[in-house]
Amino acid sequence: MTEFMNSVVVHYKELALKGRNRPWFIQVLVRNLRSALRGVDVAAVRSVMGRIEIELGPGASWAEARERVRDVFGIANFSLAGRAPHDFQALAARILADLGDRHAASFRVSVRRTDKRFPLTSPQIEREVGGLIKQAKGWRVDLDDPALDIHVEMLPEHAFYFFGKEPGAGGLPTGTGGRLACLLSGGIDSPVAAYRMMRRGCTVLFVHFHSYPILSRASQEKVREIVALLTRHQLRSRLALVAFGEIQQQVLLASPPELRVVVYRRLMLRIADRIARKWHARALVTGEVVGQVASQTLENLTTIAAATTMEVLRPLVGMDKDEITNEAERIGTLPISNIPDQDCCQLFTPRHPSTRARREDVERAEAALPIDAMVETAVTGALIEDFRFPMKTEKVDS
């Protein structure tokens, strides 16, 4: 931080369109910022005339604060800023002090007024403050493509100034969109699906199906890493680890090979449904994409979804693999997803699974299985872990 710059000015975009509900959205965003900055020396987080100010204490690290703030959903952009009085001489002096020996080939001053009753217009303020800076620095003024854009925001009691904008995570604040439960594998798709729903303000609970001890614990460790990473965005997460190997063995013995994958998926939805309702979630989320694998034809997706009465959301349904991979790389989950593991979806998979499983045929195959008992055993035996950011993982009773 520089001499006078001890505030972070946070701007939001989509929240401004929320009408009478806007104060509640802003209140949630303020609360989330306070949680994300836990452990950083922060004096206050407050809503100020269409923006949020984070007042940093003397022991705060701007680098640490920036890393925390950039992952909080609901933010369009944010900046390290200084406060100054309305007096133009004092305002320019503060700006010059914080610029120090910085050099710019060209510059401009961009002014926004929150109170239109201020006696001068924005262009007039720009000329006054810009003239003082030009006089001191000798820099060329460029209104179209400046090397340095000095932003000034005139509030009723004081002004903010800053020298650039950091992109925020966008979307809506976590906690404004309700609860969802995501079927999370160790693959590329489902973490991206979860991220997309989190960005819309939803709190996502995670359900992972594994085949330990038939297979190794690798998929569980991968999923823990993915949940820890995504918790940087939603701040609190809950993960249910569901043993699925014995269930797969029962299906293997009782179901026709070509229907096995669809029966697996329907059982997963039933189990996730039970866990989701226990946590008061309103819908299920999957990373399914039409046509990507045999179980994801339109016919199979319809048959699988019929196993639950909960809404099944598929945020990636129309995307291709390259698009999903690029987004996974951008949000940071791709390196974890690419770690080799033994996924339960690869266990006991038939050579030629049905791509057009009829619901009546699947239900006939399921009639040979103790479905209710299998679901109950899986739900009651699930291991529940809670995650918090800054990072803390706790095992809790299921």
C-alpha positions in Angstrom: 0.0 0.0 0.0 1.1 3.6 -0.6 1.0 6.6 1.7 -2.7 7.3 1.7 -4.2 4.3 -0.1 -5.7 2.1 2.6 -9.1 1.4 1.1 -10.4 -1.1 -1.4 -13.3 0.2 -3.5 -15.5 -2.6 -4.7 -17.9 -2.0 -7.6 -20.8 -4.3 -8.5 -22.8 -4.5 -11.7 -25.7 -7.0 -11.7 -26.7 -6.1 -8.1 -27.6 -2.6 -9.3 -30.5 -4.0 -11.3 -32.2 -5.7 -8.3 -34.7 -2.9 -7.5 -36.2 -3.1 -4.0 -34.1 -6.3 -3.3 -30.8 -4.5 -3.9 -30.1 -3.6 -0.2 -30.4 -7.3 0.7 -28.0 -8.4 -2.1 -25.5 -5.8 -1.0 -25.8 -6.8 2.6 -25.0 -10.4 1.7 -22.0 -9.3 -0.4 -20.7 -7.2 2.5 -21.1 -10.2 4.8 -19.2 -12.5 2.3 -16.4 -10.0 2.0 -16.0 -9.9 5.7 -15.8 -13.7 5.8 -13.4 -13.9 2.9 -11.0 -11.4 4.6 -11.0 -13.2 7.9 -7.4 -13.0 9.2 -6.5 -9.9 7.2 -6.2 -6.7 9.1 -9.5 -5.0 8.0 -10.9 -2.1 10.0 -14.3 -2.1 8.3 -16.4 -3.3 5.4 -19.2 -0.9 4.5 -21.7 0.0 1.8 -21.0 3.6 0.5 -23.3 5.2 -2.1 -23.4 2.4 -4.8 -20.1 0.8 -3.9 -18.5 -1.1 -1.0 -15.5 0.2 0.8 -13.0 -2.1 2.6 -10.9 -0.1 5.0 -7.6 -1.8 5.5 -5.8 -1.7 8.8 -2.1 -0.9 9.2 -1.1 -4.5 9.2 -3.0 -5.5 6.1 -1.3 -6.9 3.0 -2.8 -5.5 -0.3 -1.5 -8.6 -2.1 -3.4 -10.9 0.3 -6.5 -8.8 0.3 -6.5 -8.8 -3.5 -6.3 -12.6 -3.7 -9.2 -12.9 -1.3 -11.5 -10.3 -2.9 -11.0 -11.4 -6.5 -12.7 -14.8 -5.8 -15.8 -13.4 -4.1 -18.9 -13.6 -6.4 -21.0 -10.5 -7.0 -18.0 -8.1 -7.7 -17.6 -6.5 -11.1 -14.2 -4.9 -10.3 -12.3 -3.5 -7.3 -9.3 -1.1 -6.7 -6.9 -0.1 -4.1 -7.9 3.4 -3.4 -7.2 6.5 -1.3 -9.5 8.9 0.4 -9.2 12.7 -0.1 -11.2 15.9 0.6 -13.1 17.6 -2.1 -10.6 20.5 -2.3 -8.8 20.0 -5.6 -5.4 21.1 -4.4 -5.6 18.6 -1.5 -7.0 15.9 -3.8 -4.2 16.4 -6.4 -1.6 16.5 -3.7 -2.8 13.1 -2.3 -2.8 11.6 -5.9 0.7 12.9 -6.6 2.0 11.6 -3.2 0.8 8.1 -4.1 2.0 8.3 -7.6 5.5 8.9 -6.2 8.2 8.6 -8.9 5.9 6.7 -11.2 6.2 7.7 -14.9 3.5 7.6 -17.5 3.7 8.6 -21.2 0.2 9.9 -21.1 -2.7 10.1 -18.6 -6.3 11.2 -18.1 -8.5 11.8 -15.0 -11.9 10.1 -15.1 -14.4 11.5 -12.6 -17.7 10.1 -11.4 -20.1 12.0 -9.2 -22.5 10.1 -6.9 -24.2 13.4 -5.9 -25.2 15.5 -8.9 -25.7 18.5 -6.6 -21.9 18.9 -6.5 -21.3 22.5 -7.9 -19.0 21.3 -10.8 -19.7 18.8 -13.5 -17.5 15.7 -14.0 -15.6 17.2 -17.0 -14.9 20.4 -15.0 -13.4 18.4 -12.1 -11.4 16.4 -14.6 -9.9 19.6 -16.0 -9.2 21.1 -12.6 -7.5 18.0 -11.1 -5.9 16.9 -14.4 -4.4 20.4 -14.8 -2.7 20.2 -11.4 -1.3 16.8 -12.1 0.0 17.9 -15.5 1.6 20.9 -14.0 3.4 18.8 -11.5 4.4 15.9 -13.7 4.5 17.3 -17.2 2.7 14.3 -18.6 0.7 14.5 -21.9 -3.1 14.3 -21.6 -4.7 11.6 -23.7 -8.5 11.3 -23.3 -8.8 8.3 -25.7 -6.0 5.8 -24.9 -4.0 7.0 -21.9 -1.2 5.0 -20.4 -2.5 5.8 -17.0 -6.2 6.4 -16.1 -6.6 8.2 -12.7 -10.1 7.5 -11.4 -11.8 9.9 -9.0 -15.2 9.3 -7.4 -16.8 12.2 -5.7 -19.0 11.2 -2.8 -20.9 13.7 -0.6 -18.3 13.7 2.2 -15.1 12.9 0.4 -13.5 11.6 -2.8 -11.9 8.2 -3.7 -9.1 8.0 -6.2 -7.4 4.9 -7.7 -5.1 4.1 -10.6 -6.7 1.0 -12.2 -9.3 -1.7 -11.8 -8.9 -5.4 -10.9 -11.5 -7.7 -12.5 -13.9 -9.3 -10.0 -15.5 -12.8 -10.2 -18.8 -11.3 -11.4 -22.1 -13.1 -10.9 -24.3 -12.8 -7.7 -23.2 -13.1 -4.1 -23.1 -16.6 -2.6 -26.2 -17.2 -0.5 -28.7 -15.2 -2.6 -29.7 -18.1 -4.9 -30.6 -21.0 -2.6 -29.1 -24.4 -2.0 -28.2 -27.0 -4.6 -26.5 -30.4 -4.4 -23.9 -31.2 -7.1 -22.9 -34.8 -8.0 -19.2 -34.2 -8.1 -16.8 -36.6 -9.7 -13.1 -36.2 -10.0 -13.5 -35.4 -13.7 -13.4 -32.1 -15.6 -17.1 -31.4 -16.1 -18.8 -31.4 -12.7 -16.5 -28.9 -11.0 -17.3 -26.4 -13.8 -21.0 -27.1 -13.5 -20.8 -26.4 -9.7 -18.8 -23.2 -10.3 -21.4 -21.9 -12.8 -24.2 -22.4 -10.3 -22.1 -20.9 -7.5 -21.6 -17.8 -9.7 -25.4 -17.4 -9.9 -25.5 -17.0 -6.1 -26.3 -20.6 -5.2 -24.7 -22.4 -2.3 -23.5 -25.7 -3.7 -23.3 -28.9 -1.5 -21.2 -31.7 -3.0 -21.9 -35.4 -3.3 -19.1 -37.7 -4.4 -19.6 -41.4 -5.2 -16.5 -43.6 -4.7 -15.7 -47.3 -4.9 -13.3 -47.6 -2.0 -12.1 -50.2 -0.8 -12.6 -51.9 -4.2 -10.6 -49.0 -5.8 -8.1 -46.7 -4.2 -8.9 -43.4 -2.3 -7.5 -41.3 -5.2 -10.9 -40.0 -6.3 -11.7 -38.9 -2.8 -8.5 -37.0 -2.4 -9.0 -35.3 -5.8 -12.5 -34.3 -4.9 -11.3 -32.8 -1.5 -8.8 -30.7 -3.4 -11.5 -29.5 -5.9 -14.0 -28.7 -3.0 -11.2 -26.8 -1.2 -10.5 -24.7 -4.3 -14.2 -24.0 -5.0 -14.7 -23.0 -1.3 -12.5 -19.9 -2.0 -15.6 -18.7 -3.9 -18.5 -19.7 -1.7 -16.5 -19.6 1.6 -18.3 -22.6 3.2 -18.9 -26.0 1.6 -20.2 -29.4 2.6 -19.0 -32.7 1.0 -20.7 -36.1 1.3 -18.5 -39.1 0.4 -20.8 -42.0 -0.6 -19.5 -45.6 -0.8 -20.9 -46.9 -4.1 -18.8 -50.0 -4.8 -21.0 -52.6 -3.1 -24.1 -51.1 -4.8 -22.4 -51.5 -8.2 -21.7 -55.1 -7.4 -25.3 -55.7 -6.6 -26.4 -54.1 -9.9 -23.7 -56.1 -11.7 -25.4 -59.4 -10.5 -29.0 -58.4 -11.1 -29.2 -56.1 -14.2 -28.7 -56.6 -17.9 -25.2 -55.4 -18.9 -26.5 -52.8 -21.4 -28.7 -51.1 -18.7 -26.1 -51.1 -16.0 -24.8 -47.6 -16.4 -28.3 -46.1 -16.5 -29.2 -48.0 -13.3 -26.0 -46.7 -11.6 -26.9 -43.2 -12.5 -30.5 -43.5 -11.3 -29.3 -44.9 -8.0 -26.9 -41.9 -7.7 -29.7 -39.5 -8.2 -31.9 -41.2 -5.7 -29.1 -41.1 -3.1 -28.2 -37.5 -3.9 -31.9 -36.6 -3.7 -32.1 -37.9 -0.1 -28.9 -36.2 1.0 -30.0 -32.9 -0.7 -33.4 -32.9 1.0 -31.6 -33.5 4.3 -29.6 -30.3 3.7 -32.7 -28.4 2.5 -31.3 -28.1 -1.1 -33.9 -27.3 -3.8 -32.3 -29.0 -6.9 -29.6 -31.3 -8.1 -26.7 -30.3 -10.4 -24.7 -32.5 -12.7 -22.0 -32.0 -15.3 -23.8 -33.9 -18.0 -23.6 -32.9 -21.6 -25.8 -34.1 -24.4 -24.0 -36.8 -26.5 -20.7 -36.7 -24.6 -20.8 -40.4 -23.4 -23.2 -43.3 -23.8 -25.2 -42.4 -20.7 -25.8 -38.9 -21.8 -28.0 -39.3 -24.9 -31.2 -37.3 -24.6 -33.1 -40.6 -24.1 -30.9 -41.8 -21.3 -30.8 -38.4 -19.6 -34.6 -38.4 -19.6 -34.8 -41.9 -18.2 -32.1 -41.2 -15.5 -33.8 -37.9 -14.4 -37.1 -39.8 -13.9 -35.5 -41.4 -10.8 -36.0 -38.2 -8.8 -38.7 -35.7 -8.3 -36.1 -32.9 -7.7 -35.2 -30.5 -10.4 -32.0 -31.6 -12.2 -29.9 -28.7 -13.5 -27.3 -29.3 -16.2 -25.4 -26.0 -16.7 -23.1 -27.5 -19.3 -25.7 -29.4 -21.3 -25.0 -27.6 -24.6 -21.2 -27.1 -24.3 -18.5 -29.1 -26.0 -15.4 -30.6 -24.3 -13.0 -27.9 -25.4 -15.3 -25.2 -24.0 -15.6 -27.0 -20.7 -11.8 -27.7 -20.5 -11.0 -24.1 -21.2 -13.3 -23.0 -18.4 -11.9 -25.6 -16.0 -8.4 -24.2 -16.8 -9.6 -20.7 -16.1 -11.1 -21.4 -12.7 -8.2 -23.6 -11.7 -9.8 -27.1 -11.4 -8.3 -28.6 -14.5 -4.9 -29.6 -13.1 -6.6 -31.4 -10.2 -9.1 -33.1 -12.5 -6.3 -34.3 -14.8 -4.6 -36.2 -11.9 -5.0 -40.0 -12.7 -7.5 -41.8 -10.4 -9.8 -44.7 -10.2 -13.3 -43.4 -10.7 -16.4 -45.5 -9.7 -17.9 -44.6 -13.1 -15.2 -46.8 -14.7 -15.9 -49.8 -12.5 -18.0 -52.6 -13.9 -18.9 -50.6 -17.0 -20.2 -52.8 -19.9 -18.5 -52.9 -23.2 -21.7 -51.8 -25.1 -24.0 -49.7 -22.9 -27.4 -48.8 -24.1 -27.7 -45.4 -25.7 -31.5 -45.4 -25.7 -32.6 -47.1 -22.5 -36.4 -47.1 -22.1 -37.8 -46.2 -18.7 -40.0 -49.3 -18.5 -37.0 -51.6 -19.3 -34.9 -50.0 -16.6 -37.7 -50.1 -14.0 -38.1 -53.8 -14.8 -34.4 -54.4 -14.2 -34.6 -52.4 -10.9 -37.4 -54.5 -9.7 -34.9 -57.2 -9.0 -32.9 -54.9 -6.6 -33.7 -53.8 -3.0 -33.6 -50.1 -4.2 -34.9 -48.5 -1.0 -32.5 -50.5 1.2 -29.5 -49.7 -1.0 -30.3 -46.0 -0.9 -30.8 -46.0 2.8 -27.5 -47.8 3.4 -25.6 -45.4 1.2 -27.2 -42.3 2.8 -26.6 -43.4 6.4 -23.1 -44.5 5.7 -22.0 -41.3 3.9 -19.0 -39.5 5.4 -19.7 -35.7 5.8 -16.9 -33.1 5.7 -17.2 -29.4 6.1 -14.9 -26.9 4.4 -14.3 -23.2 5.2 -12.2 -20.5 3.7 -9.8 -19.4 5.0 -9.1 -23.1 4.9 -10.5 -25.3 7.6 -11.8 -28.9 7.1 -13.9 -30.7 9.6 -15.5 -34.1 9.7 -19.0 -34.1 11.0 -21.7 -36.7 11.8 -23.7 -37.7 8.9 
